[in-house]
């Protein structure tokens, strides 16, 4: 269930997106946000994802590695074994792109969060 605050934020995001698209349609040169388009993400091989079966959390550069860590606890419908494998892929990508991970294990990401594990 969404809270009223979330619903209002979604309404504002939709309104802003409509304004920007209208301005682009009328000739404004407004750059697209950085990141992957859906088409670009669809073309990535499965081994470029932390969660390849779900095609979640691409690991193609340092920014995406940091994002994968930040969103790790938001991936639903995966087993602990899949999380272990994804964490290994994230650690390898972090080393490859020079990202320092403070956590040694993915379970540390859940401590203090909504899904606190003891």
C-alpha positions in Angstrom: 0.0 0.0 0.0 1.2 3.5 -0.8 1.1 6.3 1.6 -0.4 9.6 0.8 3.1 11.1 0.7 4.2 8.5 -1.9 1.1 9.1 -4.0 1.7 12.8 -4.0 5.3 12.4 -5.0 4.2 10.1 -7.8 1.7 12.7 -9.0 4.4 15.4 -9.0 6.8 13.2 -10.9 4.2 12.5 -13.5 3.4 16.1 -13.9 7.1 17.1 -14.2 7.6 14.3 -16.8 4.7 15.7 -18.8 6.0 19.2 -18.7 9.5 18.1 -19.8 8.1 16.0 -22.7 6.0 18.9 -23.8 9.0 21.3 -23.7 11.0 18.7 -25.7 8.1 18.4 -28.2 8.2 22.2 -28.7 11.9 22.4 -29.4 13.5 22.8 -26.0 16.9 21.1 -25.7 16.4 19.3 -22.4 18.9 16.4 -21.9 17.7 13.0 -20.8 18.8 11.9 -17.4 22.0 9.9 -17.2 21.8 6.1 -17.0 20.6 3.3 -19.2 17.5 3.4 -21.3 15.2 0.4 -21.3 16.5 -0.6 -24.7 20.1 -0.3 -23.6 19.4 -2.4 -20.5 17.5 -5.0 -22.6 20.7 -5.4 -24.8 23.0 -6.1 -21.8 24.0 -9.8 -21.4 22.6 -11.5 -18.3 26.1 -11.8 -16.7 26.1 -7.9 -16.4 23.4 -8.1 -13.7 23.7 -8.8 -10.0 20.5 -10.8 -10.2 20.7 -12.3 -13.7 17.4 -14.3 -13.6 15.4 -11.2 -12.8 17.7 -8.9 -14.9 17.9 -6.6 -11.8 20.8 -4.3 -10.9 23.1 -3.9 -13.8 26.8 -3.8 -12.9 28.3 -1.9 -15.8 30.2 0.9 -14.0 30.9 2.3 -10.6 27.7 4.3 -10.4 25.6 1.2 -11.1 27.6 -0.9 -8.5 26.8 1.7 -5.8 23.2 1.7 -6.9 23.0 -2.1 -6.7 24.3 -2.0 -3.2 21.8 0.7 -2.2 18.8 -1.2 -3.7 20.0 -4.7 -2.7 17.3 -5.1 -0.1 14.5 -4.0 -2.5 14.9 -7.0 -4.8 12.0 -9.3 -4.1 11.4 -13.0 -4.9 15.0 -14.2 -4.6 16.4 -16.8 -2.3 19.3 -16.3 0.1 21.4 -18.4 -2.3 20.7 -16.0 -5.1 21.5 -13.1 -2.8 24.8 -14.8 -2.0 25.6 -15.1 -5.7 24.5 -11.6 -6.4 26.7 -10.2 -3.6 29.7 -12.1 -5.1 29.0 -10.4 -8.5 28.6 -7.0 -6.8 31.9 -7.5 -4.9 33.7 -8.5 -8.1 32.3 -5.5 -10.0 33.1 -3.2 -7.1 36.8 -4.3 -7.2 36.8 -3.9 -11.0 35.4 -0.3 -10.9 37.3 0.8 -7.7 34.2 1.0 -5.5 34.9 0.5 -1.8 32.3 -1.6 0.0 31.9 -1.1 3.7 29.9 -4.3 4.1 31.5 -7.7 4.0 28.2 -9.6 3.6 24.9 -8.6 2.1 23.1 -9.4 5.4 24.7 -6.2 6.8 22.6 -4.2 4.4 19.4 -5.4 6.3 20.6 -4.5 9.8 18.5 -1.5 11.0 16.3 -1.6 8.0 12.6 -2.6 7.6 13.7 -6.3 7.2 16.1 -6.4 10.2 17.7 -9.8 10.4 19.1 -10.9 13.8 
